[in-house]
Amino acid sequence: MNKNFKTIMCATMAVASATSVAGFAGNISADEVANAAVEYSVPVYLKHANEDKKSMGNKAIVGNAKVIEKDGKSTIYIQVKGLSFMGMFGHLWGMNVYESGFDSSTKPAIVEKMVKDKGLDGKDRDFPSIIKIERNAQKEDSIYINVEVDAMDAIASDGARSYDKIKKGAGTQKAIIKLDYSKAKKVGEEKPSTNAQVSRIAGSNRFATAAKISESTYQSADTVVLANGRKEADALAAAPLAALNKAPILLTEANVLKTEAENEIKRLGAKNVIIAGGNGSVSPQVEAKLVAMGLKVERIAGSNRYSTSLAIAQKVREKSTNKDQAILVNGKQSADALAVSSLAVKDTTPIVLAEANNIPADTLKALDSWSLARLTVVGGTNSVSDSVKSSVKAKESVRIAGKSRYATSVAVAKVAYPEAKSLMVANGKIAADALAAGVATSNMNSPIVLVDGVNSNPELNAFVKANQIEKLILVGGQTSVSDSVVKNIYK
């Protein structure tokens, strides 16, 4: 095994399956809970075996670990999902737990739950979704493991893709599960929230609101992304680009640099501006104004919203480590793109636009050239048809959708932040506020959910209740998201 292979393997531990995020309900027996001394929800991450940093495979861990302690022992449940790896979508199919350090004896972890997912050969297979680890101690902050992952084993088996030729364990690698008990919460100790802490980020208009979002998120920034505040189409794909550049999204008029944007650029001490969109969205006059302010300006644009989104997506892929995934949304139904921004920002996944029943030839050609391990389509078949979805070459294609734009936003939030305790709430019909908020979701650890400005919806109410949401951040003024939305969530 060569050095590069070892380095990559160590950095991509513990990938596992689960196209949809399943909960732990039904996997821990009632007797276990009843007789346990205590049950905790514990923050967990995967650490590199040889370096003091998180493994890239950490993204495969879903939410917190559930830990049940009894009689000086503990049982730990960790939920895992699939992860892209070198043009493949890898799955955990074995784990061994060391008694103490890497030099001690091991025993296999217990697979508590399986789910079906597409294997390396394109066929549905069962893969672990919830792993159970039994320990003879409590409050251990480090658990040493080695993992067997089909993608790693395939590479170590001379690139085999057929499971009868993949030698299980050929690419086994070591890692460390880290549990942060200082932030653990005792399950059952918290009472369901009936009212979350509510705050509002708003300015006197959409341009001021974007500046306020920036101000609440960034003390300073070298780069900002600038988009037209009235033509949201060009900037729908900009959220992951902004995240990669650690940049807020500011809004302006086409022919005049808005004072709110100019003042925020100065406050941030920015040196660079990325314009999202062509001259019709942000004019050469505005660009000249930025240059006169001493800023370096880059414009990313195409001939229309679809080619612009593709140009932005290409820039995202240049900087992102997540090169084998993409998100596809309808370019004329902005709500889906706004809703998915939290997922795209979290995983720095490029967003590309299509029509409901057609995908531009250049976009399709580019997507096919990316050798996608996973394509995520957001919205129902009225937004992106099954024929468009199936026309894109990807080892796996999944759809996230609800019965409305509002339900779809909740479905995306559940995938992006299944353990969310905070939500950003924006108007699903007024794109400007959510457009600027998308990049802030990662900093605030809060997905965006959409409302109609006055009412809530059953899917949002259920999500708030199930997750015991502690904080609601309303984006925009009363005309965008009224106070009655909060009342309707908890009524």
Buried (B, 14 or more C-beta within 10 A) or exposed (E): EEEEBEEBBBBBBBBBBBBEBBEBEEBBEEEEBEEBEBBBBBBBBBBBBEEEEBBBBBBBBBBBBBBBBBEEBBBBBBBBBBBBBBEBBBBBBBBBBBEEEEEEEBEEBBBBBBBEBBBBBEEEBBBBBBBBBEBEEBEBEEBBBBBBBBBBBBBBBEEBBEBEEBEBBBBBBBBBBBBEEEEBBEBEEEEEBEEBEBEBBBBEBBBBBBBBBBBBBBEEBEBBBBBBBBBBBBBBBBBBBBBBBEBBBBBBBBEEBBEBBBEBBEBBEBEBBBBBBBBEBBBEEBBEBBEEBEBEBEBBBBEBBBBBBBBBBBBBBEEBEBBBBBBBBBBBBBBBBBBBBBBBBBBBBBBBBBBBEBBBEEBBEBBEEBBBBBBBBBBBBEBBBEEBBEBBBBBBBBBBBBEBBBBBBBBBBBBBBBBBBBBBBBBBBBBBBBBBBBBBBBBBBBBBBBBBBEEBBEBBBEBBBEBEBBBBBBBBBEEBBBEBBBEBBBE
